[in-house]
Amino acid sequence: MDNSAILWLELAVGIIISFILLGIFIWGIKGGQFDDSKKMMDGLLFDSTADLQDAIKKDEKVKNLKEAKALKNAK
């Protein structure tokens, strides 16, 4: 292959990938993926102390499970 054929091939593959990504983006918009833009910010403002304690317990549990798995794999 000469250089111009390689460039045309790269251009074609790039355009195909761009259209695929555009289609995925449009599919996400139509599916409502980006509708709730305030959820994360409002969630931080209205979390209760109990919710935060539950999140801490969950993080500790995950950490302990990972450590136990690492010890088990080390044996």
PyMOL commands that place a pseudoatom at each C-alpha (Angstrom):
pseudoatom trace, name=CA, resn=MET, resi=1, chain=A, elem=C, hetatm=0, pos=[0.000, 0.000, 0.000]
pseudoatom trace, name=CA, resn=ASP, resi=2, chain=A, elem=C, hetatm=0, pos=[1.183, 3.470, -0.704]
pseudoatom trace, name=CA, resn=ASN, resi=3, chain=A, elem=C, hetatm=0, pos=[0.901, 6.390, 1.697]
pseudoatom trace, name=CA, resn=SER, resi=4, chain=A, elem=C, hetatm=0, pos=[-2.221, 7.907, 0.160]
pseudoatom trace, name=CA, resn=ALA, resi=5, chain=A, elem=C, hetatm=0, pos=[-4.144, 4.622, 0.472]
pseudoatom trace, name=CA, resn=ILE, resi=6, chain=A, elem=C, hetatm=0, pos=[-3.233, 4.408, 4.148]
pseudoatom trace, name=CA, resn=LEU, resi=7, chain=A, elem=C, hetatm=0, pos=[-4.397, 7.984, 4.729]
pseudoatom trace, name=CA, resn=TRP, resi=8, chain=A, elem=C, hetatm=0, pos=[-7.731, 7.297, 3.006]
pseudoatom trace, name=CA, resn=LEU, resi=9, chain=A, elem=C, hetatm=0, pos=[-8.156, 4.153, 5.111]
pseudoatom trace, name=CA, resn=GLU, resi=10, chain=A, elem=C, hetatm=0, pos=[-7.441, 6.097, 8.306]
pseudoatom trace, name=CA, resn=LEU, resi=11, chain=A, elem=C, hetatm=0, pos=[-9.898, 8.789, 7.262]
pseudoatom trace, name=CA, resn=ALA, resi=12, chain=A, elem=C, hetatm=0, pos=[-12.638, 6.247, 6.547]
pseudoatom trace, name=CA, resn=VAL, resi=13, chain=A, elem=C, hetatm=0, pos=[-12.103, 4.419, 9.853]
pseudoatom trace, name=CA, resn=GLY, resi=14, chain=A, elem=C, hetatm=0, pos=[-12.072, 7.728, 11.743]
pseudoatom trace, name=CA, resn=ILE, resi=15, chain=A, elem=C, hetatm=0, pos=[-15.340, 8.842, 10.161]
pseudoatom trace, name=CA, resn=ILE, resi=16, chain=A, elem=C, hetatm=0, pos=[-16.998, 5.489, 10.902]
pseudoatom trace, name=CA, resn=ILE, resi=17, chain=A, elem=C, hetatm=0, pos=[-15.893, 5.607, 14.547]
pseudoatom trace, name=CA, resn=SER, resi=18, chain=A, elem=C, hetatm=0, pos=[-17.075, 9.226, 14.835]
pseudoatom trace, name=CA, resn=PHE, resi=19, chain=A, elem=C, hetatm=0, pos=[-20.547, 8.331, 13.572]
pseudoatom trace, name=CA, resn=ILE, resi=20, chain=A, elem=C, hetatm=0, pos=[-20.724, 5.352, 15.928]
pseudoatom trace, name=CA, resn=LEU, resi=21, chain=A, elem=C, hetatm=0, pos=[-19.843, 7.578, 18.907]
pseudoatom trace, name=CA, resn=LEU, resi=22, chain=A, elem=C, hetatm=0, pos=[-22.344, 10.206, 17.774]
pseudoatom trace, name=CA, resn=GLY, resi=23, chain=A, elem=C, hetatm=0, pos=[-25.018, 7.507, 17.573]
pseudoatom trace, name=CA, resn=ILE, resi=24, chain=A, elem=C, hetatm=0, pos=[-24.200, 6.291, 21.087]
pseudoatom trace, name=CA, resn=PHE, resi=25, chain=A, elem=C, hetatm=0, pos=[-24.381, 9.867, 22.371]
pseudoatom trace, name=CA, resn=ILE, resi=26, chain=A, elem=C, hetatm=0, pos=[-27.764, 10.476, 20.712]
pseudoatom trace, name=CA, resn=TRP, resi=27, chain=A, elem=C, hetatm=0, pos=[-29.019, 7.139, 22.049]
pseudoatom trace, name=CA, resn=GLY, resi=28, chain=A, elem=C, hetatm=0, pos=[-27.978, 8.239, 25.558]
pseudoatom trace, name=CA, resn=ILE, resi=29, chain=A, elem=C, hetatm=0, pos=[-29.789, 11.552, 25.195]
pseudoatom trace, name=CA, resn=LYS, resi=30, chain=A, elem=C, hetatm=0, pos=[-32.985, 9.899, 23.955]
pseudoatom trace, name=CA, resn=GLY, resi=31, chain=A, elem=C, hetatm=0, pos=[-32.773, 7.330, 26.748]
pseudoatom trace, name=CA, resn=GLY, resi=32, chain=A, elem=C, hetatm=0, pos=[-32.691, 10.054, 29.395]
pseudoatom trace, name=CA, resn=GLN, resi=33, chain=A, elem=C, hetatm=0, pos=[-29.119, 9.425, 30.487]
pseudoatom trace, name=CA, resn=PHE, resi=34, chain=A, elem=C, hetatm=0, pos=[-28.399, 13.145, 30.926]
pseudoatom trace, name=CA, resn=ASP, resi=35, chain=A, elem=C, hetatm=0, pos=[-31.795, 14.350, 32.182]
pseudoatom trace, name=CA, resn=ASP, resi=36, chain=A, elem=C, hetatm=0, pos=[-31.097, 14.623, 35.903]
pseudoatom trace, name=CA, resn=SER, resi=37, chain=A, elem=C, hetatm=0, pos=[-28.329, 17.193, 36.013]
pseudoatom trace, name=CA, resn=LYS, resi=38, chain=A, elem=C, hetatm=0, pos=[-29.041, 18.370, 39.575]
pseudoatom trace, name=CA, resn=LYS, resi=39, chain=A, elem=C, hetatm=0, pos=[-29.298, 14.974, 41.267]
pseudoatom trace, name=CA, resn=MET, resi=40, chain=A, elem=C, hetatm=0, pos=[-25.705, 14.778, 42.437]
pseudoatom trace, name=CA, resn=MET, resi=41, chain=A, elem=C, hetatm=0, pos=[-25.589, 18.341, 43.744]
pseudoatom trace, name=CA, resn=ASP, resi=42, chain=A, elem=C, hetatm=0, pos=[-28.958, 18.121, 45.491]
pseudoatom trace, name=CA, resn=GLY, resi=43, chain=A, elem=C, hetatm=0, pos=[-28.066, 14.705, 46.900]
pseudoatom trace, name=CA, resn=LEU, resi=44, chain=A, elem=C, hetatm=0, pos=[-25.073, 16.188, 48.667]
pseudoatom trace, name=CA, resn=LEU, resi=45, chain=A, elem=C, hetatm=0, pos=[-27.178, 18.911, 50.238]
pseudoatom trace, name=CA, resn=PHE, resi=46, chain=A, elem=C, hetatm=0, pos=[-29.962, 16.667, 51.543]
pseudoatom trace, name=CA, resn=ASP, resi=47, chain=A, elem=C, hetatm=0, pos=[-28.062, 13.591, 52.798]
pseudoatom trace, name=CA, resn=SER, resi=48, chain=A, elem=C, hetatm=0, pos=[-28.826, 12.764, 56.386]
pseudoatom trace, name=CA, resn=THR, resi=49, chain=A, elem=C, hetatm=0, pos=[-26.282, 11.708, 58.971]
pseudoatom trace, name=CA, resn=ALA, resi=50, chain=A, elem=C, hetatm=0, pos=[-27.649, 8.149, 58.872]
pseudoatom trace, name=CA, resn=ASP, resi=51, chain=A, elem=C, hetatm=0, pos=[-27.107, 7.989, 55.098]
pseudoatom trace, name=CA, resn=LEU, resi=52, chain=A, elem=C, hetatm=0, pos=[-23.529, 9.136, 55.510]
pseudoatom trace, name=CA, resn=GLN, resi=53, chain=A, elem=C, hetatm=0, pos=[-22.879, 6.578, 58.269]
pseudoatom trace, name=CA, resn=ASP, resi=54, chain=A, elem=C, hetatm=0, pos=[-24.307, 3.833, 56.036]
pseudoatom trace, name=CA, resn=ALA, resi=55, chain=A, elem=C, hetatm=0, pos=[-21.966, 4.894, 53.233]
pseudoatom trace, name=CA, resn=ILE, resi=56, chain=A, elem=C, hetatm=0, pos=[-18.971, 4.776, 55.587]
pseudoatom trace, name=CA, resn=LYS, resi=57, chain=A, elem=C, hetatm=0, pos=[-19.957, 1.287, 56.793]
pseudoatom trace, name=CA, resn=LYS, resi=58, chain=A, elem=C, hetatm=0, pos=[-20.327, 0.114, 53.212]
pseudoatom trace, name=CA, resn=ASP, resi=59, chain=A, elem=C, hetatm=0, pos=[-16.889, 1.459, 52.282]
pseudoatom trace, name=CA, resn=GLU, resi=60, chain=A, elem=C, hetatm=0, pos=[-15.328, -0.242, 55.312]
pseudoatom trace, name=CA, resn=LYS, resi=61, chain=A, elem=C, hetatm=0, pos=[-17.031, -3.535, 54.451]
pseudoatom trace, name=CA, resn=VAL, resi=62, chain=A, elem=C, hetatm=0, pos=[-15.743, -3.389, 50.865]
pseudoatom trace, name=CA, resn=LYS, resi=63, chain=A, elem=C, hetatm=0, pos=[-12.243, -2.576, 52.120]
pseudoatom trace, name=CA, resn=ASN, resi=64, chain=A, elem=C, hetatm=0, pos=[-12.306, -5.495, 54.585]
pseudoatom trace, name=CA, resn=LEU, resi=65, chain=A, elem=C, hetatm=0, pos=[-13.523, -7.883, 51.892]
pseudoatom trace, name=CA, resn=LYS, resi=66, chain=A, elem=C, hetatm=0, pos=[-10.740, -6.789, 49.542]
pseudoatom trace, name=CA, resn=GLU, resi=67, chain=A, elem=C, hetatm=0, pos=[-8.135, -7.259, 52.274]
pseudoatom trace, name=CA, resn=ALA, resi=68, chain=A, elem=C, hetatm=0, pos=[-9.512, -10.721, 53.117]
pseudoatom trace, name=CA, resn=LYS, resi=69, chain=A, elem=C, hetatm=0, pos=[-9.442, -11.686, 49.449]
pseudoatom trace, name=CA, resn=ALA, resi=70, chain=A, elem=C, hetatm=0, pos=[-5.865, -10.446, 49.106]
pseudoatom trace, name=CA, resn=LEU, resi=71, chain=A, elem=C, hetatm=0, pos=[-4.809, -12.475, 52.166]
pseudoatom trace, name=CA, resn=LYS, resi=72, chain=A, elem=C, hetatm=0, pos=[-6.592, -15.543, 50.810]
pseudoatom trace, name=CA, resn=ASN, resi=73, chain=A, elem=C, hetatm=0, pos=[-4.871, -15.182, 47.434]
pseudoatom trace, name=CA, resn=ALA, resi=74, chain=A, elem=C, hetatm=0, pos=[-1.476, -14.693, 49.114]
pseudoatom trace, name=CA, resn=LYS, resi=75, chain=A, elem=C, hetatm=0, pos=[-1.697, -18.081, 50.865]
for i in range(1, 75): cmd.bond("trace and resi %d" % i, "trace and resi %d" % (i + 1))
show_as sticks, trace
zoom trace
